[in-house]
Amino acid sequence: MALERNASAVWTGDLRGGNGRFTMSSGTLTDTPYSFATRFENAPGTNPEELIAAAHASCYSMALAAALGGRGFQPQEVCTDATCVVEPQSGGGFKITRMRLNTHASVPGLANDQFQEIAKAAEAACPVSNALRGGVNIELTAALA
């Protein structure tokens, strides 16, 4: 069975002077503001890349916990930091050029070489990692109001 999760965003105004708000269907984040300054100038607030990093860190942590459990190890804790790197492009615009995952886990009875093997397998199985690798079919429906 396919799972569907959604969010919506509204942007008003031009790129630099405008602002936006997004809402997650779960209600976890509702009418959350973002702007050019929060995205490109490090102003307080969130931005799309930070949300991608949060999704990647949380998804990978779950994938690693599942992979460890599948090999008979019970993790006490898995902590992952994700960094979404965005760089300006020579032809204009910006591009997400890489994601960095930094994880550490507390897993009794697990040797480091085994952990490294399981951690790599978990990254290969992580749905967000796979989406960011380009394995996602993006469907677009566009309409003018």
Buried (B, 14 or more C-beta within 10 A) or exposed (E): EEEEEEEEEEEEEEEEEEBBBBBBEEEEEEEBEBBBBBBBEEEEBBBBBBBBBBBBBEBBBBBBBBBBEEBEBEBEEBEBEBBBEBEEEEEEEEEBEEBEBEBEBEBEEBEEEBBEEBBEBBBEBBBBBBBBEEEEEEEEEEEEE
